[in-house]
């Protein structure tokens, strides 16, 4: 379709055309996305191979001190005046070997089986009474084994850096240059390498409190860690992709597969309605407040700020009590001679519509404040030109306001959509996942999202492996859709269009 043909379309036809264009391009974007991931790992492999080649060539070309650095880390730097760097490498080697000998190997050696010996009782030879002998703990083996593997990867990187530093120090001496002293290197970390100094602590904390638990959770999905295999009384072991097969497989009765697909459909519907209802209604209210004829603009904005100032969980719990079967709404309906409405316990449709409407109550104020600032920044000249050309307010909205808003707020929409997929508070505090009238749902109600089902699997039935698998699948879908959608948007492809 040419530009002239596109401009001749009505606003609804343009919206329909863009939606069709988006979904027609989606398969190609998915293909490009996974091709980019493959290219990334290919380049990573090439860099690893290149690093291995450099590792061998440095040993071949290096002198005795450099070669000895392959065994005694830091020796090449230490003998060439870089005492501080040499001692740092040597300390890393000593600490790693001490960790392996005193702690790491004990857990790593059992990592392939996750333990074989159960806790059992034996007769004490002295007292003649039975006593418990602790067996293996699969969870600790998995945790500390994972920690050992990650520390080993870090040590390998430090070890390769040690060989590179030793060789560079050798080449510097041969070229007649002076290597940096300890004082000079420390000064460099406060000047040219200051970013390394500032980022070291955050990276360390992220590694300990984010990366390690994340890897641990991912590995649980490949085990049979559930209520029948809960340590320390029982052991769990590796089961490969069996957990994922159970999640995808639909069987008769209450099954994990049926529950996963049903909740996935509802989660997508919920995320779409929860995101775009807040966005559209919030934008409309912001437009109304920004009209020149509206009085008391500050008052309206203040009211919405106060709404946001109330903690969300307080608002949700209050709405939960108001809409109960014996809540305020039904009491008032009783005084009016009307039949009570069971908002949360009658049917899935009523409960789902209710939570979507309440989500608008707590979410629209955020959109209003965000879009208000954006609307103030739309150049007034655009509206003046449109009015001179005879454009109606509706045409101005679809031709100027809406395109500008979507351009600026695309990252916010993506964040809001992903946030609603993982919106635990609204569902759990309002309905608790109910009503639970579908007997084929496993540990879930009809308003449960995947994230609330994940919580119930963990807390109610101890299906930790299934919960971990669901968490991985949700992450993959959210990350993939977010990256593809953002890269397809004008916010990414043409950042200067509205500047």
C-alpha positions as CSV (number, residue, x, y, z in Angstrom):
1,X,0.0,0.0,0.0
2,X,1.4,3.4,-1.0
3,X,1.5,6.4,1.3
4,X,-1.3,8.2,-0.6
5,X,-3.5,5.1,-0.4
6,X,-2.9,4.8,3.3
7,X,-3.8,8.5,4.0
8,X,-7.1,7.9,2.2
9,X,-8.2,5.3,4.7
10,X,-10.5,6.1,7.6
11,X,-9.0,5.9,11.1
12,X,-10.6,2.5,11.7
13,X,-9.2,1.2,8.4
14,X,-5.8,2.5,9.3
15,X,-5.9,0.8,12.7
16,X,-7.0,-2.4,11.0
17,X,-4.2,-2.1,8.5
18,X,-1.6,-1.6,11.2
19,X,-2.8,-4.5,13.2
20,X,-2.7,-6.8,10.1
21,X,0.8,-5.5,9.2
22,X,2.0,-6.1,12.8
23,X,0.9,-9.8,12.8
24,X,2.1,-10.4,9.2
25,X,5.5,-9.2,10.2
26,X,5.6,-11.1,13.5
27,X,6.7,-14.5,12.1
28,X,9.7,-12.8,10.4
29,X,10.6,-10.9,13.5
30,X,10.5,-14.1,15.5
31,X,12.8,-15.7,13.0
32,X,15.2,-12.8,13.1
33,X,15.1,-12.7,16.8
34,X,16.1,-16.4,17.2
35,X,18.7,-15.9,14.4
36,X,20.2,-13.1,16.4
37,X,20.3,-15.3,19.5
38,X,22.1,-18.0,17.4
39,X,24.5,-15.4,16.0
40,X,25.3,-14.2,19.5
41,X,26.2,-17.7,20.8
42,X,28.2,-18.3,17.6
43,X,30.2,-15.2,18.2
44,X,30.6,-16.1,21.8
45,X,31.9,-19.5,20.8
46,X,34.3,-17.9,18.3
47,X,35.6,-15.6,21.0
48,X,36.1,-18.6,23.3
49,X,38.0,-20.5,20.6
50,X,40.1,-17.4,20.0
51,X,40.8,-17.1,23.7
52,X,41.9,-20.7,23.8
53,X,44.3,-20.1,20.8
54,X,45.7,-17.1,22.6
55,X,46.1,-19.1,25.7
56,X,48.3,-21.7,23.9
57,X,50.3,-19.2,21.9
58,X,51.2,-17.2,25.0
59,X,52.6,-20.4,26.6
60,X,54.6,-21.2,23.5
61,X,56.1,-17.7,23.0
62,X,56.5,-16.8,26.7
63,X,59.6,-17.1,28.8
64,X,60.1,-19.2,31.9
65,X,58.4,-16.8,34.2
66,X,55.4,-16.5,31.9
67,X,55.2,-20.3,31.6
68,X,55.4,-20.7,35.3
69,X,52.4,-18.4,35.7
70,X,50.3,-21.1,34.2
71,X,51.0,-23.1,37.4
72,X,51.7,-20.4,40.0
73,X,49.3,-17.6,39.2
74,X,50.8,-14.1,39.3
75,X,54.5,-15.3,39.1
76,X,55.1,-13.5,35.8
77,X,53.8,-10.2,37.2
78,X,55.5,-10.6,40.5
79,X,59.0,-11.1,38.9
80,X,58.5,-8.0,36.7
81,X,57.8,-5.5,39.5
82,X,54.0,-5.8,39.5
83,X,53.9,-7.2,43.1
84,X,50.4,-6.1,43.9
85,X,48.9,-7.7,40.7
86,X,50.9,-10.9,41.2
87,X,49.8,-11.3,44.8
88,X,46.2,-10.7,43.8
89,X,46.4,-13.5,41.2
90,X,48.2,-15.8,43.7
91,X,45.6,-15.1,46.4
92,X,42.8,-15.9,43.9
93,X,44.4,-19.3,43.2
94,X,45.0,-20.1,46.8
95,X,41.4,-19.2,47.8
96,X,39.9,-21.2,45.0
97,X,42.0,-24.3,45.8
98,X,41.2,-23.9,49.5
99,X,37.5,-23.6,48.6
100,X,37.5,-26.8,46.5
101,X,39.5,-28.8,49.0
102,X,37.5,-27.7,52.0
103,X,34.0,-27.3,50.7
104,X,33.3,-27.3,47.0
105,X,34.4,-30.8,45.8
106,X,32.3,-32.5,48.5
107,X,29.1,-31.0,46.9
108,X,30.2,-31.1,43.3
109,X,31.0,-34.8,43.4
110,X,27.4,-35.5,44.1
111,X,26.0,-33.0,41.6
112,X,25.3,-35.6,38.9
113,X,23.0,-37.7,41.2
114,X,21.9,-35.0,43.7
115,X,22.6,-37.5,46.5
116,X,22.0,-41.3,47.0
117,X,22.0,-41.8,50.8
118,X,18.7,-41.3,52.7
119,X,18.5,-40.3,56.3
120,X,18.2,-43.5,58.3
121,X,18.5,-44.8,61.9
122,X,21.2,-47.0,63.3
123,X,21.7,-48.6,66.7
124,X,24.2,-46.6,68.9
125,X,26.9,-49.1,70.0
126,X,27.4,-47.3,73.3
127,X,23.9,-46.6,74.4
128,X,22.1,-49.4,72.4
129,X,19.5,-46.9,71.4
130,X,18.5,-45.9,67.8
131,X,19.9,-42.7,66.5
132,X,19.4,-40.8,63.2
133,X,22.2,-40.6,60.7
134,X,21.7,-37.7,58.3
135,X,21.9,-38.6,54.7
136,X,22.3,-36.4,51.6
137,X,20.3,-33.2,51.1
138,X,19.5,-32.8,47.4
139,X,18.7,-29.2,47.7
140,X,22.0,-28.3,49.4
141,X,23.9,-30.4,46.8
142,X,22.1,-28.5,44.0
143,X,22.8,-25.1,45.6
144,X,26.4,-25.6,46.5
145,X,27.2,-27.6,43.4
146,X,25.8,-24.7,41.3
147,X,27.8,-22.2,43.4
148,X,31.0,-24.3,42.8
149,X,30.4,-24.4,39.0
150,X,29.9,-20.6,38.9
151,X,33.0,-19.9,41.0
152,X,34.9,-22.3,38.7
153,X,33.8,-20.3,35.6
154,X,34.9,-17.1,37.4
155,X,38.2,-18.6,38.3
156,X,38.8,-19.8,34.7
157,X,38.3,-16.2,33.6
158,X,40.7,-14.9,36.2
159,X,43.2,-17.6,35.3
160,X,43.2,-16.7,31.6
161,X,43.5,-13.0,32.6
162,X,46.6,-14.0,34.7
163,X,48.3,-15.6,31.7
164,X,47.5,-12.6,29.5
165,X,48.8,-10.2,32.1
166,X,52.0,-12.2,32.5
167,X,52.6,-12.2,28.8
168,X,51.9,-8.5,28.4
169,X,54.3,-7.7,31.3
170,X,57.0,-9.8,29.6
171,X,56.4,-8.0,26.3
172,X,56.5,-4.6,28.0
173,X,59.9,-5.4,29.6
174,X,61.3,-6.5,26.3
175,X,60.1,-3.3,24.6
176,X,62.0,-1.3,27.3
177,X,58.8,0.0,28.9
178,X,58.2,0.2,32.6
179,X,55.3,-1.8,34.1
180,X,52.9,-0.1,36.4
181,X,53.6,-0.3,40.1
182,X,51.0,-1.2,42.7
183,X,50.5,2.5,43.6
184,X,50.1,3.4,39.9
185,X,47.6,0.6,39.3
186,X,45.5,1.7,42.3
187,X,45.5,5.2,41.0
188,X,44.4,3.9,37.6
189,X,41.4,2.3,39.3
190,X,40.5,5.7,40.6
191,X,40.9,7.4,37.2
192,X,40.8,5.5,33.9
193,X,39.3,2.3,35.4
194,X,37.0,4.1,37.9
195,X,34.0,2.5,36.2
196,X,35.4,-0.9,37.2
197,X,35.8,0.2,40.8
198,X,32.2,1.5,41.0
199,X,30.6,-1.5,39.3
200,X,32.5,-4.2,41.1
201,X,30.3,-4.2,44.2
202,X,26.9,-4.1,42.3
203,X,28.1,-6.9,40.0
204,X,29.1,-9.0,42.9
205,X,25.8,-8.5,44.7
206,X,23.8,-9.2,41.5
207,X,25.8,-12.4,41.0
208,X,25.1,-13.6,44.6
209,X,21.5,-12.5,45.0
210,X,20.2,-12.6,41.4
211,X,22.2,-14.8,39.1
212,X,22.8,-17.7,41.5
213,X,19.1,-18.0,42.7
214,X,18.0,-17.7,39.0
215,X,20.3,-20.5,37.9
216,X,19.2,-22.5,40.9
217,X,15.5,-22.1,40.0
218,X,16.2,-23.0,36.4
219,X,17.9,-26.2,37.4
220,X,15.0,-27.2,39.7
221,X,12.8,-27.4,36.6
222,X,14.9,-30.3,35.4
223,X,14.5,-32.3,38.6
224,X,11.5,-34.1,40.3
225,X,11.6,-31.8,43.3
226,X,7.9,-32.1,44.5
227,X,6.0,-33.1,47.6
228,X,7.0,-36.7,47.2
229,X,10.7,-35.8,46.9
230,X,11.2,-33.1,49.6
231,X,14.6,-33.0,51.4
232,X,16.0,-33.7,53.9
233,X,13.6,-36.7,54.4
234,X,13.6,-37.6,50.7
235,X,15.9,-37.1,47.7
236,X,15.2,-35.7,44.3
237,X,17.1,-36.2,41.1
238,X,17.5,-35.1,37.5
239,X,14.6,-36.0,35.2
240,X,15.6,-34.0,32.1
241,X,12.6,-32.5,30.2
242,X,9.9,-34.6,32.0
243,X,8.6,-31.6,33.9
244,X,8.1,-29.6,30.8
245,X,6.3,-32.5,29.1
246,X,3.9,-32.7,32.1
247,X,3.2,-29.0,31.8
248,X,2.4,-29.2,28.1
249,X,0.6,-32.6,28.2
250,X,-3.2,-32.5,28.5
251,X,-4.8,-35.5,30.2
252,X,-8.2,-36.3,31.6
253,X,-9.2,-34.9,35.0
254,X,-7.3,-32.3,36.9
255,X,-4.0,-32.1,35.1
256,X,-1.1,-29.7,35.0
257,X,-1.2,-29.5,31.2
258,X,-4.9,-28.6,31.0
259,X,-4.4,-26.0,33.8
260,X,-1.4,-24.5,32.0
261,X,-3.2,-24.0,28.7
262,X,-6.4,-22.7,30.3
263,X,-4.5,-20.2,32.5
264,X,-2.3,-19.1,29.6
265,X,-5.4,-18.1,27.6
266,X,-6.9,-16.2,30.5
267,X,-3.5,-14.6,31.3
268,X,-3.2,-13.3,27.8
269,X,-6.8,-12.0,27.8
270,X,-6.3,-10.4,31.2
271,X,-3.0,-8.7,30.1
272,X,-4.6,-7.2,27.0
273,X,-7.7,-5.9,28.7
274,X,-5.8,-4.7,31.8
275,X,-3.2,-2.9,29.8
276,X,-5.2,-1.2,27.1
277,X,-8.3,-0.4,29.2
278,X,-6.0,1.6,31.6
279,X,-4.1,3.1,28.8
280,X,-7.1,4.3,26.7
281,X,-9.3,5.5,29.6
282,X,-6.4,7.2,31.3
283,X,-5.5,9.0,28.1
284,X,-9.1,10.1,27.5
285,X,-9.4,11.5,31.1
286,X,-6.0,13.2,30.7
287,X,-7.2,14.9,27.5
288,X,-10.4,16.0,29.3
289,X,-8.4,17.6,32.1
290,X,-6.0,19.3,29.7
291,X,-8.8,21.0,27.8
292,X,-8.7,24.8,28.2
293,X,-12.3,25.0,29.2
294,X,-11.9,22.7,32.1
295,X,-11.6,24.5,35.5
296,X,-9.8,23.4,38.6
297,X,-7.2,21.4,36.7
298,X,-4.9,21.3,39.8
299,X,-7.7,19.8,41.9
300,X,-8.4,16.9,39.5
301,X,-4.7,16.1,39.2
302,X,-4.3,16.3,43.0
303,X,-7.1,13.8,43.4
304,X,-5.5,11.3,41.2
305,X,-2.1,11.8,42.9
306,X,-3.8,11.0,46.2
307,X,-5.3,7.9,44.7
308,X,-1.8,6.7,43.8
309,X,-0.5,7.7,47.2
310,X,-2.7,5.0,48.8
311,X,-0.8,1.7,48.8
312,X,-2.3,-0.6,46.1
313,X,-2.7,-3.5,48.4
314,X,-4.9,-1.3,50.7
315,X,-7.2,-0.4,47.9
316,X,-7.4,-4.0,46.7
317,X,-8.2,-5.4,50.1
318,X,-10.8,-2.6,50.6
319,X,-12.5,-3.5,47.3
320,X,-12.4,-7.1,48.3
321,X,-14.4,-6.4,51.4
322,X,-16.8,-4.0,49.7
323,X,-17.7,-6.6,47.0
324,X,-18.0,-9.6,49.2
325,X,-21.4,-11.4,49.3
326,X,-22.2,-9.6,52.6
327,X,-20.2,-6.5,51.7
328,X,-21.3,-2.9,51.4
329,X,-22.5,-3.1,47.8
330,X,-24.8,-6.1,48.5
331,X,-26.1,-4.6,51.7
332,X,-27.1,-1.5,49.9
333,X,-28.7,-3.6,47.1
334,X,-30.7,-5.4,49.8
335,X,-32.0,-2.1,51.2
336,X,-33.1,-1.2,47.7
337,X,-34.9,-4.6,47.3
338,X,-32.4,-5.9,44.7
339,X,-30.9,-9.4,44.7
340,X,-27.3,-9.6,45.9
341,X,-24.5,-10.2,43.3
342,X,-21.7,-12.7,44.0
343,X,-18.9,-10.8,42.4
344,X,-16.1,-13.3,43.2
345,X,-17.8,-16.6,43.7
346,X,-20.6,-17.0,41.1
347,X,-19.1,-17.6,37.7
348,X,-15.7,-17.2,36.1
349,X,-17.1,-14.5,33.7
350,X,-18.4,-12.3,36.5
351,X,-15.2,-12.7,38.6
352,X,-13.0,-11.9,35.6
353,X,-14.9,-8.8,34.6
354,X,-14.9,-7.6,38.2
355,X,-11.1,-7.9,38.5
356,X,-10.6,-6.1,35.2
357,X,-12.8,-3.2,36.3
358,X,-11.1,-2.9,39.7
359,X,-7.7,-3.0,38.0
360,X,-8.9,0.0,36.0
361,X,-9.7,1.7,39.3
362,X,-6.1,1.3,40.7
363,X,-4.3,1.6,37.4
364,X,-5.9,4.5,35.5
365,X,-4.4,7.2,37.7
366,X,-0.9,6.2,36.8
367,X,-1.7,6.5,33.1
368,X,-3.4,9.9,33.6
369,X,-0.3,11.4,35.3
370,X,2.1,9.8,32.7
371,X,0.1,10.9,29.7
372,X,-0.6,14.4,31.1
373,X,3.0,15.3,30.8
374,X,3.3,13.9,27.3
375,X,0.2,15.8,26.1
376,X,1.7,19.0,27.4
377,X,4.7,18.5,25.2
378,X,2.8,18.0,21.9
379,X,3.6,21.1,19.8
380,X,0.5,23.3,19.6
381,X,1.5,24.3,16.0
382,X,0.4,20.8,14.9
383,X,-3.1,21.4,16.2
384,X,-3.2,24.9,14.8
385,X,-2.3,23.6,11.3
386,X,-4.8,20.8,11.6
387,X,-7.6,23.2,12.5
388,X,-6.7,25.5,9.6
389,X,-7.0,22.5,7.3
390,X,-10.4,21.8,8.7
391,X,-9.6,18.8,10.8
392,X,-12.2,17.9,13.4
393,X,-11.3,17.0,17.0
394,X,-11.7,13.3,16.2
395,X,-9.3,13.6,13.2
396,X,-6.8,15.5,15.3
397,X,-6.9,12.8,18.0
398,X,-6.2,10.0,15.5
399,X,-3.8,11.9,13.3
400,X,-1.8,13.8,15.9
401,X,-2.5,12.9,19.5
402,X,-2.7,9.1,19.3
403,X,0.4,8.6,17.0
404,X,2.5,10.8,19.2
405,X,1.3,9.1,22.4
406,X,1.9,5.6,21.1
407,X,5.4,6.7,19.8
408,X,6.4,8.0,23.2
409,X,4.7,5.4,25.4
410,X,5.5,2.2,23.5
411,X,8.2,1.2,26.2
412,X,5.6,2.0,28.9
413,X,3.0,-0.2,27.1
414,X,5.4,-3.1,26.9
415,X,6.4,-2.8,30.5
416,X,2.7,-2.5,31.5
417,X,1.8,-5.6,29.4
418,X,4.5,-7.7,30.9
419,X,3.7,-6.3,34.4
420,X,0.1,-7.4,34.0
421,X,1.1,-10.9,32.9
422,X,2.9,-11.1,36.3
423,X,0.3,-9.0,38.2
424,X,0.2,-11.0,41.4
425,X,-1.4,-8.5,43.7
426,X,-4.7,-7.8,41.9
427,X,-5.7,-11.4,41.5
428,X,-4.5,-12.8,44.8
429,X,-5.8,-10.0,47.0
430,X,-9.2,-9.7,45.3
431,X,-10.3,-13.3,44.4
432,X,-7.4,-15.5,45.6
433,X,-7.7,-17.1,42.2
434,X,-11.4,-18.1,42.7
435,X,-14.0,-19.2,41.9
436,X,-12.8,-22.8,41.9
437,X,-15.6,-24.5,40.1
438,X,-13.7,-26.2,37.3
439,X,-12.7,-29.6,38.6
440,X,-10.1,-30.0,35.8
441,X,-7.9,-27.2,37.1
442,X,-5.0,-28.5,39.1
443,X,-4.3,-26.3,42.3
444,X,-5.9,-23.3,40.5
445,X,-9.0,-21.2,40.3
446,X,-10.6,-19.7,37.3
447,X,-9.2,-16.2,37.8
448,X,-5.7,-17.4,38.6
449,X,-2.9,-16.1,36.3
450,X,0.2,-18.2,35.6
451,X,2.1,-16.3,38.3
452,X,-0.5,-16.9,41.0
453,X,-0.7,-20.6,40.0
454,X,3.0,-20.7,40.3
455,X,2.7,-19.4,43.8
456,X,0.1,-22.0,44.7
457,X,2.2,-24.8,43.2
458,X,5.0,-23.7,45.5
459,X,3.1,-23.0,48.7
460,X,0.1,-25.3,48.6
461,X,1.3,-28.5,46.9
462,X,5.1,-28.2,47.0
463,X,5.4,-28.8,43.2
464,X,8.6,-26.8,43.0
465,X,9.8,-28.3,39.7
466,X,6.5,-27.5,37.9
467,X,6.5,-24.0,39.4
468,X,10.1,-23.5,38.1
469,X,9.2,-24.8,34.7
470,X,6.2,-22.4,34.5
471,X,8.4,-19.5,35.6
472,X,10.9,-20.3,32.8
473,X,8.2,-20.4,30.2
474,X,6.6,-17.1,31.3
475,X,10.0,-15.4,31.3
476,X,10.8,-16.7,27.8
477,X,7.5,-15.5,26.4
478,X,7.6,-12.1,28.1
479,X,11.2,-11.5,27.1
480,X,10.7,-12.6,23.5
481,X,7.5,-10.6,22.9
482,X,8.9,-7.5,24.6
483,X,12.1,-7.4,22.5
484,X,10.3,-8.1,19.3
485,X,7.5,-5.6,19.8
486,X,9.9,-2.9,20.9
487,X,12.2,-3.4,17.9
488,X,9.2,-3.3,15.6
489,X,8.0,0.0,17.0
490,X,8.9,3.4,15.8
491,X,10.3,4.2,19.3
492,X,13.2,1.9,18.4
493,X,13.5,2.3,14.6
494,X,13.1,6.1,14.3
495,X,13.9,7.9,17.6
496,X,14.1,11.3,16.0
497,X,10.7,11.3,14.3
498,X,8.9,13.4,16.9
499,X,11.8,15.4,18.2
